[in-house]
């Protein structure tokens, strides 16, 4: 009997998660990676006057973007 190895993959594939109201994402080389992803997202949100926090908010999407783009040490 043949066995098939299945790989779990996300159903949606790569997604665009940068929030539109923040303009274009920053250049990865220009980001201060000494800060946490939450601190980077909060400073960006505050700069744009966005005070909402929590799930499915632009701040959370930006935080995920910073987390995914973080330079691995």
C-alpha positions as CSV (number, residue, x, y, z in Angstrom):
1,X,0.0,0.0,0.0
2,X,1.4,3.4,-0.9
3,X,1.5,6.1,1.7
4,X,1.1,9.7,0.8
5,X,2.7,12.4,2.8
6,X,0.5,15.5,2.9
7,X,1.9,18.9,3.8
8,X,-0.4,21.3,5.7
9,X,-0.5,24.6,3.9
10,X,-2.6,27.6,4.5
11,X,-5.7,27.7,2.4
12,X,-5.3,31.3,1.3
13,X,-1.7,31.3,0.5
14,X,0.3,34.5,1.0
15,X,-1.9,37.5,1.9
16,X,-1.5,41.2,1.8
17,X,-1.7,42.2,5.4
18,X,-0.4,45.8,5.4
19,X,-3.3,48.1,6.3
20,X,-4.1,50.5,3.5
21,X,-4.7,53.5,5.8
22,X,-1.0,53.5,6.7
23,X,0.2,54.1,3.2
24,X,3.1,52.0,1.9
25,X,5.0,49.6,4.2
26,X,8.3,50.9,5.4
27,X,11.5,49.7,3.9
28,X,12.8,46.7,5.9
29,X,16.3,48.2,6.1
30,X,15.0,51.5,7.7
31,X,13.1,49.8,10.6
32,X,14.6,49.9,14.1
33,X,14.5,46.2,14.8
34,X,15.6,46.7,18.4
35,X,11.9,47.5,19.2
36,X,9.3,44.8,19.5
37,X,6.7,44.3,16.8
38,X,4.0,45.8,19.1
39,X,6.1,48.9,19.8
40,X,6.7,49.4,16.1
41,X,3.0,49.0,15.2
42,X,1.9,51.3,18.1
43,X,4.3,54.1,17.1
44,X,3.1,53.9,13.5
45,X,-0.6,53.8,14.6
46,X,-0.1,56.8,16.9
47,X,1.6,58.7,14.0
48,X,-1.6,58.2,11.9
49,X,-4.0,59.1,14.7
50,X,-5.3,55.5,15.1
51,X,-6.0,54.6,18.7
52,X,-7.9,51.3,18.1
53,X,-6.1,48.2,19.4
54,X,-7.2,44.5,19.3
55,X,-8.0,41.8,16.8
56,X,-8.8,42.7,13.2
57,X,-7.6,46.3,13.6
58,X,-5.1,48.0,11.4
59,X,-2.7,48.1,14.3
60,X,-2.8,44.4,14.7
61,X,-2.2,43.9,10.9
62,X,0.8,46.2,11.1
63,X,2.1,44.3,14.1
64,X,1.8,41.0,12.2
65,X,3.6,42.5,9.2
66,X,6.5,43.7,11.5
67,X,6.6,40.2,13.1
68,X,6.8,38.5,9.7
69,X,9.4,40.8,8.3
70,X,11.6,40.9,11.4
71,X,15.3,40.4,10.7
72,X,16.2,37.0,12.3
73,X,19.2,37.2,14.7
